[in-house]
Amino acid sequence: MAHTQTSTERIIPIHAQAPPKPAPGAPCNGCGVCCLFEPCPLGVLASRKRSGACHLLQWDAAHQRYHCGAVAHAATLPWPVAALWRRLALRWIAAGAGCDSTLETFPSP
């Protein structure tokens, strides 16, 4: 478990096998820090909250990383809807834009 520090320190639970948070601008590695801290605009809609862990975030044990459930399960929707939903979800979570989290993480004592 690690915790995240902002202007006020807050502890967030992170899977022990999760990769370390990348530097801002580096490619996303599925560390989950940003989504565990607060949901993105899509997560706000799904979670119905503006802070705390996003309900869409899912741990992928096989790949030892977090994934957005909105993207991972888009294929379960009917074809034209699935393609549109996946495209919108990727845009809303800023996939491919690199890490945009400036949160600092520290290992648990």
N, C-alpha and C positions, 0 to 999 in steps of 0.2 A: 504494500500500500504506500502511496505517496501523498503528499499534500501540496496544495497550490497556494501561493501567496499573492494577494492583490493589495490594495490599500488597507484592507482588513484581512487578516489571515483566515483561510477557510480550508478545512480538510475535505477532500473528495476521495471516495474509494476507487481505486484503480486495480484492475486485475494484475496479479503478481507477475504474469508472463507478458504483459503488454510491453511493447517497445518503448524506449524513452522518447519524450517529446522532442521533435526536431526543432531546429532554430526557425524563427519566422522567415518565410520565403522558401524554405526547403520543401521538397515534396512531402505530402502527407504519408505517414507510415502506419496509420491506424492506431495511434497511441490512445485516442479517446479523450484526452484532457479537455479539449474545447467542448465537446458534447456532454461530458460529465459535469462540467462547470455550469454551462447554460445552453439551452437549445438554440439552434439557428432559426430563422423565420419559419421554415417548414416544421421544425420541431416545436415551435411555439404553438402552431396550429394543432399538431398531433398531441402534444403533451398538455395543452391548455394551461401552460405556465411559462413564465419568463426567466426563471432561475432554477437551478438544480439540474440534475441529470435529465437528459432527453429520453423520453419513452421509446423513441425509435432506435436508439443505440443498441447494438447487439454484439456480444462477444463471439468471435469465430475461433473456437478451440483448435480446429485443424490448421489454421494459418496464424494463430496466436496474435490476433489483432482485432480491433473493433471495426464494425461496418455499420452503415446507415441502413436500417431496415426498409426505409422507403425505396431505396435503390435496389437492395438485395431481393426484395419480394415483388418488384414491379412486374417481373415475368409471369406472375400468377394472375395478372389481370388479362382481360380479353385483348387481342392483338393491337388494334389501333390505339386503344387507351393505354396499354402497357408501354408502347414506344413513346408516347407523349408524356406519360407520367414519369418515366425514367429520365427523359431529357430535362423536364422541369425540376425533378428532384436533384439531379446532378448540378444544375445551375444554382438552385437555392442553397445547396451545401457548399458551393464554390469549388466543386471537384476540379482538379487540375490547376488550380490557382496557387497552390503551395500553402504551407501552414500560415494562417493569419492570426494565430493566437500568440499574444505577447505575455501570457501567464508564465510565471516561474514555478518550476516544480522542484521539490526536494524529497529525497528518500525519507521514509519513516525512520525514527530513531530506533 
